[in-house]
């Protein structure tokens, strides 16, 4: 399992546009991708699940990735978070 944490930088937090892009990015991989924030967990491959976290600017989101392509997926998602959130 791979794991990393990211502090949301986007002024709007994880809103609809970046949430949709995140889901599309996560769906490229077979690995299971979970997001955690303040005790809540979300499936990164489902937009309503991601939106339910209501992650705001300055909050930390932990990303957990497990599966056969977890290394590639983790690198891709870390880059995605830095570029989009």
N, C-alpha and C positions, 0 to 999 in steps of 0.2 A: 504494500500500500504506500502511496505517495501522499504527502500532505504539505500544504503551505497556507500561510495566512496573508491577508491583504487588507489594508486600510483603505476604505472607499474614498476616492479623491473627487469624484464627480459631484458638483454642487447639487444635483438632483438625486443623488444616490442611485440605486439600481431601479431605474424606471423602465417603462415599457420597451423603448428602443434598444437599450443595451441588454435588457433581459432577453429579448428575442434573439439578438445576436449571440448572446452567451449560450442559449439553448441550441442554436444551429451549430455553434462550434463544438459543444459537448457531444452532440449527436453524430459527429464525424467519427467517433471512437466507440469501440465495443466496451471499454472500461465503464464501470459504474462511477458516477460523479455525484458527490453529495456536497452541499453547502451547509455550513452551520453558523448561526449567529445568535448569541444570547440564549443558548439552550434549545433553539429551534433548529430543525433540520429540513432541508429541501432537496429534491431531486433536480439536478441541474439540466436534465433533459426534458423537463416539463415547465412551461412558462408560468402557469398559475402557482406552481410550487415555489419557483424562484421569486415571484412577485410577493408571495405570502410572507417572506422574510422581512419585507419593508426596510431594507438596509439603507441607511442614510449616510451622508458625508461624515467622515470621521469614525464610523463604526468599523469594527474588524470582522471580516468574514473568513472562515476557515474552509478550505477546499480539500476534500478527501477523494482520492482516486484509487480505484482498485480494479485490476483486470489485466488481461494479456498485453494490452498496449498502454499501460499506465505511464510509462516513462515519456513516451511521445505526447500523450494527452496532457500530462502535467506541464511539460515545457510549453506546449501550445496555449494552455489556459493561463499560465503565468504571463506570457506575452500579451494575451488578450486582455487580462485585467489591467496591466500597465498601460495599454493603448486606449482602452475604452472606459475604464472605471476609475 
